[in-house]
Amino acid sequence: ETGVTQTPRHLVMGMTNKKSLKCEQHLGHNAMYWYKQSAKKPLELMFVYNFKEQTENNSVPSRFSPECPNSSHLFLHLHTLQPEDSALYLCASSHGTGPYEQYFGPGTRLTVT
Amino acid sequence: DAKTTQPNSMESNEEEPVHLPCNHSTISGTDYIHWYRQLPSQGPEYVIHGLTSNVNNRMASLAIAEDRKSSTLILHRATLRDAAVYYCILRDGSKVDSSYKLIFGSGTRLLVRP
């Protein structure tokens, strides 16, 4: 148990659906991250939030829309996804946006049909 | 950004020590060496980090070469639970606006035989 939870753990959605991934951290951290892990590819950083403000968007397509209502919660809203977006989506948190340890959740396994 | 090179896979016997190497010949003076691991069906997990001196914690030890161009993660007694992908990552501590970045490579897949 890392103190970072993600729901749902598995999600299957059609290309026309809209769904949201949720992440919650119980560590009192100020920074939160979304990563994508595709099959046979390294983890890729998608978004970074620090004190609820987005500080990085790593050229992610607009069909992925993050939301950070407070320092403990992070959402990833999904719409009009493509089959190649199928991947493991990981949330992480850290004390701040410095060289701090990052604590990862278990991930949401997303399949787009 | 300085890069790291790790073997694709390694095997070990349970209860024996494991030495996981990492080469980082272009490391800069402000790069910290971080290790994370990812167990099957889980997110990555922080293991250890260091700058110049060798480091020990409850999970592992990190041995850093004197010229810092390579390092070795040491698991003193491998267990089946240590079977994972191990990532060696450099993080530039001097770059305030980007030192948070964890750039994952392919890592080393460790297989532990019972």
Interface residues (C-beta under 8 A of the other chain):
Chain A: T2 V4 A31 P42 L43 L45 V48 L90 C91 A92 S94 G96 T97 G98 P99 Y100 E101 Q102 Y103 F104 G105 P106 G107
Chain B: Y32 H34 S41 Q42 G43 P44 E45 Y46 H49 R91 D92 G93 V96 D97 S99 Y100 K101 L102 I103 F104 G105 S106 G107
